[in-house]
Amino acid sequence: MNFNRSGWFKKYIEFRAENPLPAALPSAGIRVVDDPSVHNDLEQAIYYFLQPTGLLYGSLMDSPFPSVEYPKGRYFDSLDRVFIVFLESLFACLVADRHFLLDELVDEQDRFTSGLGVAISYFLKNPALLEEQPSYWLNSSYFSRNGRKQIKRFERELSRRITRGSILIYRPELFYNSFLFLDLYGCLLWQRIILVESDALQEELHTLERQETEWREALIKLLIAAGISDGSIPPIERRLIIHFLNSSNLPRKKRKELERLLDAKLPMAEVELPEMPWIIRRFFLEMVLMTVMVDKDFSEGEQVFVARLVEKLGLWEEEMTQSLAVLELFLIGNEDNFHYLKSNALLTGMQRRFMERAGLLVRKNLDSIVNEIKETQELYQLLMKATKTPLNAEEKKKVQEQLSDILKTIPALAIFALPGGGIILPVLLKLLPFNLLPSSFED
């Protein structure tokens, strides 16, 4: 796949034909909060699936499938990484969404192709294309004439969307759209509209476009309000907000209006939030946190602002703690990709704050951790052994895998079970109160 030459999407389709996407996201079953009725299971799986990629921060760094070997490793050394991360994220979510909604209801043999038809009709803004769904064959590179035409149009539109934006302050060599998550989620919503067999798809598409525009405008206003929460917007935060503004796909006149707000006082109370599903509200929180922390300082004024924002967004307080921890984990895990983290003192300070925050989360959930370990006798025996004698490599791997499985069952700590989350294990091992375990634990 050469994303600088025509035909790259056809090659991606061929790659995925040979390497089918899973029916469920690898993060399926991981919950954000304890109450299973609070958020849709699939929405939570999508959040945990996308978070390590950086998509929720407008900064695409890693594939959602770290173990997949792509045809050319160079993808992750250039702008090509953005194409790979977005394509994999988009189609994995479309396929999982179709399985989630249609399982045991519709016998659909090829959900990737069905999702492809949805994506083409959405990004080309043409519901009529659903009647001419593109077909491909597993053992042939042949496309119908009309299929080739639509694939080429779709390829050009994806390239345009992905590269829309401005140079990033933390990855100055990358130039791409930081609102790709909204493009992805809008496509998912479009698929859900289609699956309920709406009789007015064109009208529904216009409604969806208006909704997405409202979300983008509201988010930009929140970023500006967050930036001035300490009195004035620091230069680095201003540049980041302008980058997001350029990526927003809002009309030029509206972008100019919003840019003028950078020099005005915009309190949070004046930012009206449209109705939004939970995952969009969580996305808003992630983007605000990235903005206020990009200047290396999470000031008292910004902390107050974020706490009020959590309430305004209708999120739980523990979700703010989660978001802070996972953002720090993401930044630490990608330190080489962020120019402003090149300072050893800054990185050390962030690592210290992360470990303190992670330690607090572990202590708050220690009873749940102990209860889960009760059910895993092999893990308990290994942990007991580790207090007296060093474990060998195989035993250490077992401890890490089983502790990771336990973390997935505890919403406040589930994020640490994802790629890069192994940094929490030393904290967890240090805080486990072996000498305080109840006698029933030893049974």
C-alpha positions in Angstrom: 0.0 0.0 0.0 1.5 3.3 -1.1 -0.8 6.0 0.2 0.8 8.6 -2.1 -0.4 6.7 -5.2 -3.8 5.8 -6.6 -5.0 2.3 -5.8 -4.0 2.0 -2.2 -7.5 1.3 -0.9 -7.9 -1.6 -3.3 -4.7 -3.1 -1.8 -6.1 -2.5 1.7 -9.2 -4.5 0.8 -7.1 -7.3 -0.6 -5.1 -7.3 2.7 -8.2 -7.5 4.8 -9.7 -10.2 2.6 -6.7 -12.4 3.4 -6.7 -11.2 7.1 -10.4 -11.0 8.2 -11.3 -8.6 11.0 -12.5 -10.2 14.2 -16.3 -10.3 14.9 -15.7 -8.6 18.2 -13.3 -5.9 19.3 -10.4 -7.2 21.5 -11.6 -4.8 24.2 -15.1 -6.4 24.3 -16.3 -7.0 27.9 -14.2 -4.3 29.5 -16.4 -1.8 31.3 -15.8 1.9 32.1 -17.9 1.9 35.3 -19.3 -0.7 37.6 -22.9 -0.3 36.7 -23.5 -2.3 33.5 -26.6 -0.3 32.7 -24.8 3.0 32.5 -23.2 2.7 29.1 -23.7 0.5 26.0 -21.3 -2.4 26.1 -20.2 -1.8 22.5 -19.6 1.9 23.1 -17.3 1.0 26.0 -15.5 -1.6 23.9 -15.0 1.1 21.2 -13.6 3.5 23.7 -11.0 1.1 25.1 -10.2 -0.2 21.6 -9.4 3.3 20.3 -7.8 4.9 23.3 -4.3 3.4 22.9 -4.2 4.5 19.3 -4.4 8.2 20.2 -7.5 8.7 18.0 -9.4 10.2 21.0 -6.6 12.8 21.4 -6.3 13.8 17.8 -2.9 12.2 17.7 -2.7 8.8 15.9 0.3 6.8 17.1 -0.3 3.1 17.2 -2.3 0.4 15.4 -5.4 -0.9 17.3 -4.0 -4.4 16.4 -0.4 -4.3 17.7 0.2 -7.9 16.8 -0.8 -7.6 13.1 2.1 -7.6 10.7 1.5 -5.2 7.9 3.1 -5.5 4.5 5.5 -2.7 5.1 6.8 -1.7 8.6 7.6 1.8 7.4 4.0 2.7 7.8 4.6 3.7 11.4 7.5 6.0 10.5 5.5 8.5 8.4 2.1 10.0 7.7 1.2 6.5 6.4 0.6 5.5 10.1 -2.4 7.8 10.1 -4.0 6.0 7.2 -3.3 2.6 8.7 -4.6 3.5 12.1 -7.8 5.1 10.8 -8.6 2.4 8.3 -8.1 -0.4 10.9 -10.1 1.5 13.5 -13.0 2.4 11.1 -13.5 -1.0 9.6 -12.9 -3.0 12.9 -15.6 -0.8 14.5 -18.0 -1.2 11.5 -17.6 -5.0 11.5 -18.0 -5.3 15.3 -21.0 -3.0 15.2 -22.7 -5.2 12.6 -22.0 -8.3 14.6 -23.3 -6.6 17.8 -26.5 -5.4 16.1 -27.3 -8.3 13.7 -26.0 -11.4 15.5 -28.7 -14.1 15.6 -31.0 -11.8 13.6 -29.5 -11.7 10.1 -27.2 -14.3 8.5 -24.7 -12.0 6.9 -21.7 -13.8 5.5 -19.4 -10.9 4.7 -19.8 -8.0 7.2 -16.6 -6.3 6.0 -18.1 -5.8 2.5 -21.4 -4.6 4.0 -19.5 -2.2 6.2 -17.5 -1.0 3.2 -20.8 -0.2 1.4 -21.9 1.8 4.4 -18.6 3.7 4.6 -18.6 4.6 0.9 -22.2 5.9 1.0 -21.4 7.9 4.2 -18.1 9.5 3.1 -19.5 10.2 -0.4 -22.8 11.5 1.1 -24.8 9.4 -1.3 -27.4 6.9 0.2 -28.2 5.7 -3.3 -24.8 3.9 -3.4 -26.1 1.4 -0.9 -28.0 -0.1 -3.8 -24.7 -0.7 -5.7 -22.7 -2.1 -2.9 -19.1 -2.8 -4.1 -18.2 -6.5 -4.3 -14.8 -8.1 -4.1 -13.7 -11.7 -4.4 -11.2 -13.3 -2.0 -9.2 -14.9 -4.8 -9.4 -12.2 -7.4 -8.3 -8.5 -7.6 -11.2 -7.9 -10.1 -13.7 -5.1 -9.5 -16.7 -4.3 -11.5 -16.5 -1.1 -13.5 -18.8 0.8 -11.2 -17.1 -0.7 -8.2 -13.7 0.6 -9.4 -15.2 4.1 -9.9 -16.7 4.3 -6.4 -13.6 2.9 -4.8 -11.5 5.5 -6.5 -13.8 8.3 -5.4 -13.9 6.9 -1.9 -10.1 6.7 -1.8 -9.7 10.3 -2.8 -12.3 11.4 -0.2 -10.5 9.5 2.6 -7.2 11.0 1.6 -8.7 14.4 1.6 -10.2 14.0 5.1 -7.2 12.3 6.6 -4.7 15.0 5.5 -7.0 18.0 6.3 -5.6 20.1 9.1 -2.4 21.8 10.0 1.1 20.8 11.2 1.0 19.4 14.7 3.1 21.0 17.4 4.1 17.7 18.9 4.6 15.9 15.6 5.6 18.7 13.2 6.4 16.3 10.4 2.8 14.9 10.4 0.0 16.8 8.8 -3.5 15.4 9.3 -7.0 15.8 10.5 -7.3 15.6 14.3 -11.1 15.1 14.2 -11.0 11.7 12.6 -12.7 10.1 15.5 -15.9 12.1 14.7 -15.6 10.9 11.1 -15.4 7.3 12.4 -18.2 7.7 14.8 -20.4 9.5 12.3 -20.0 6.5 10.0 -21.0 4.1 12.8 -24.2 6.2 13.4 -24.9 6.1 9.7 -24.7 2.4 9.7 -27.1 2.2 12.7 -29.6 4.4 10.8 -29.4 2.2 7.8 -29.9 -1.0 9.8 -33.2 0.3 11.3 -34.5 0.5 7.7 -35.2 4.2 7.6 -37.5 5.3 4.8 -35.8 8.7 4.4 -32.1 8.0 4.3 -31.2 11.3 2.5 -33.0 13.3 5.2 -31.4 11.2 8.0 -28.0 11.9 6.4 -28.6 15.6 6.4 -29.7 15.4 10.1 -26.5 13.5 11.0 -24.3 16.1 9.2 -26.0 18.9 11.2 -25.5 17.0 14.4 -21.8 16.4 13.7 -21.3 20.1 12.9 -22.9 21.1 16.2 -20.5 18.7 18.0 -17.4 20.1 16.3 -18.4 23.7 17.0 -19.2 22.9 20.7 -15.9 21.1 21.1 -13.9 24.0 19.7 -15.6 26.4 22.1 -14.9 24.1 25.0 -11.2 24.0 24.0 -11.1 27.8 23.9 -12.9 28.1 27.2 -10.4 25.6 28.7 -7.4 27.5 27.3 -8.5 30.8 29.0 -9.4 29.1 32.3 -6.1 30.6 33.7 -6.7 34.1 32.3 -5.1 33.8 28.9 -4.3 31.1 26.4 -0.7 29.9 26.5 0.9 30.1 23.0 1.4 26.3 22.7 -2.3 25.7 23.6 -3.4 28.4 21.1 -1.5 26.7 18.3 -3.1 23.4 19.2 -6.6 24.9 19.3 -6.0 26.5 15.9 -4.9 23.1 14.6 -8.1 21.5 15.8 -10.0 24.4 14.3 -8.4 23.8 10.9 -9.3 20.1 11.1 -12.9 20.8 12.1 -14.3 21.0 8.5 -16.5 23.8 9.7 -17.4 26.5 7.2 -14.7 29.2 6.7 -17.0 31.9 8.2 -17.7 29.8 11.3 -14.0 29.1 11.7 -13.2 32.8 11.6 -15.8 33.5 14.2 -14.4 30.8 16.5 -10.9 32.0 16.0 -11.8 35.5 17.2 -13.0 33.9 20.5 -9.3 33.1 21.2 -8.9 36.7 22.2 -12.1 37.0 24.1 -13.3 35.7 27.5 -15.4 32.6 26.9 -16.6 31.1 30.2 -17.8 27.5 30.1 -21.3 28.6 31.1 -21.7 30.2 27.7 -20.9 27.1 25.8 -24.1 25.3 25.0 -23.7 21.5 24.6 -26.0 19.7 22.2 -27.4 16.2 23.0 -24.5 13.7 22.7 -24.1 10.0 23.4 -21.7 9.0 26.2 -18.7 8.2 24.0 -18.8 11.7 22.4 -19.0 13.3 25.8 -16.0 11.2 26.9 -14.2 12.2 23.6 -14.8 15.9 24.6 -13.2 15.3 27.9 -10.1 13.6 26.4 -9.6 16.4 23.9 -9.9 19.1 26.6 -7.4 17.3 28.7 -4.9 16.9 25.8 -5.2 20.7 25.2 -4.7 21.9 28.8 -1.8 19.5 29.5 0.1 20.2 26.3 1.8 23.2 27.9 3.4 20.8 30.5 1.4 22.2 33.3 -2.0 21.1 34.6 -2.7 24.3 36.7 -5.1 24.7 39.5 -7.4 26.8 37.3 -7.4 24.1 34.7 -8.1 21.4 37.3 -11.2 23.4 38.5 -12.3 23.8 34.9 -12.0 20.1 34.1 -13.9 19.2 37.3 -16.7 21.5 36.3 -16.6 20.1 32.7 -17.1 16.5 34.0 -20.3 17.7 35.7 -21.4 19.6 32.6 -20.9 16.6 30.4 -22.8 14.4 32.7 -19.8 12.1 33.4 -18.8 10.3 36.6 -16.0 11.8 38.7 -14.1 8.5 38.5 -14.1 8.9 34.7 -12.1 12.1 35.1 -9.5 10.2 37.2 -9.5 7.5 34.5 -9.0 10.0 31.7 -6.1 11.8 33.4 -4.4 8.5 34.1 -4.8 7.1 30.6 -3.7 10.3 29.0 -0.5 10.3 31.0 0.0 6.7 30.2 -0.5 7.4 26.5 2.0 10.3 26.6 4.6 8.3 28.6 4.2 5.4 26.2 4.7 7.6 23.2 7.4 9.9 24.6 9.6 9.6 21.5 6.8 11.0 19.3 6.1 14.1 21.4 8.7 16.8 21.0 7.6 18.6 24.1 8.4 15.5 26.2 12.1 15.5 25.3 12.9 17.2 28.7 13.9 14.5 31.1 12.7 16.5 34.0 9.3 16.9 32.4 9.0 13.2 31.6 10.1 12.2 35.0 7.5 14.5 36.6 4.8 13.1 34.5 5.8 9.5 35.3 5.8 10.4 39.0 2.3 11.9 38.8 1.1 8.9 36.8 2.4 6.4 39.3 0.9 8.4 42.2 -2.5 8.5 40.3 -2.3 4.8 39.4 -1.4 4.0 43.0 -4.4 5.9 44.3 -6.6 3.9 41.9 -5.1 0.6 43.0 -5.6 1.5 46.7 -9.2 2.5 46.1 -9.9 -0.8 44.4 -7.7 -3.0 46.5 -10.6 -5.0 47.9 -11.9 -5.8 44.4 -8.4 -6.9 43.3 -8.0 -9.2 46.3 -11.4 -10.7 45.7 -10.5 -11.4 42.1 -7.2 -13.0 43.2 -9.1 -15.3 45.5 -10.5 -17.0 42.4 -7.1 -17.5 40.8 -5.1 -19.9 43.0 -2.2 -20.2 40.6 -1.7 -16.4 40.6 -1.9 -16.3 44.4 0.7 -19.0 44.8 3.0 -17.2 42.4 2.6 -13.9 44.2 3.3 -15.6 47.5 6.4 -17.2 46.0 7.6 -13.8 44.7 7.8 -12.5 48.2 10.4 -15.1 49.1 12.3 -16.0 45.9 12.6 -14.5 42.4 10.3 -15.9 39.7 11.6 -17.3 36.5 10.7 -15.7 33.1 7.8 -18.1 32.5 6.3 -17.4 36.0 6.6 -13.7 35.6 4.8 -13.9 32.3 2.0 -15.9 34.0 1.7 -13.3 36.7 1.5 -10.4 34.2 -1.1 -12.1 32.1 -3.3 -13.1 35.0 -3.0 -9.7 36.7 -3.9 -8.2 33.4 -7.0 -10.3 33.2 -8.0 -9.2 36.7 -7.5 -5.6 35.8 -10.0 -6.0 32.9 -12.7 -6.9 35.3 -12.3 -3.8 37.4 -13.6 -0.7 35.5 -11.4 1.8 37.2 -8.3 -0.2 36.3 -9.3 -1.8 33.1 -7.3 0.7 30.9 -4.1 -0.7 32.4 -4.8 -4.1 30.9 -4.5 -2.6 27.4 -1.2 -2.3 25.4 1.2 -0.1 27.3 -0.6 -0.7 30.6 2.1 -3.0 32.0 3.6 0.1 33.7 1.0 -0.3 36.4 2.0 -3.8 37.5 5.0 -2.8 39.7 2.6 -0.4 41.6 0.0 -3.2 41.9 2.6 -5.7 43.2 4.0 -3.2 45.7 0.6 -2.4 47.1 -0.9 -5.9 47.5 -1.1 -6.3 51.3 0.1 -9.9 51.5 0.4 -9.7 55.3 -3.1 -8.3 55.6 -5.0 -10.8 53.4 -8.0 -12.4 55.1 -7.7 -16.0 56.2 -10.4 -17.0 53.7 -8.0 -15.9 51.0 -5.6 -18.7 52.0 -8.2 -21.4 51.8 
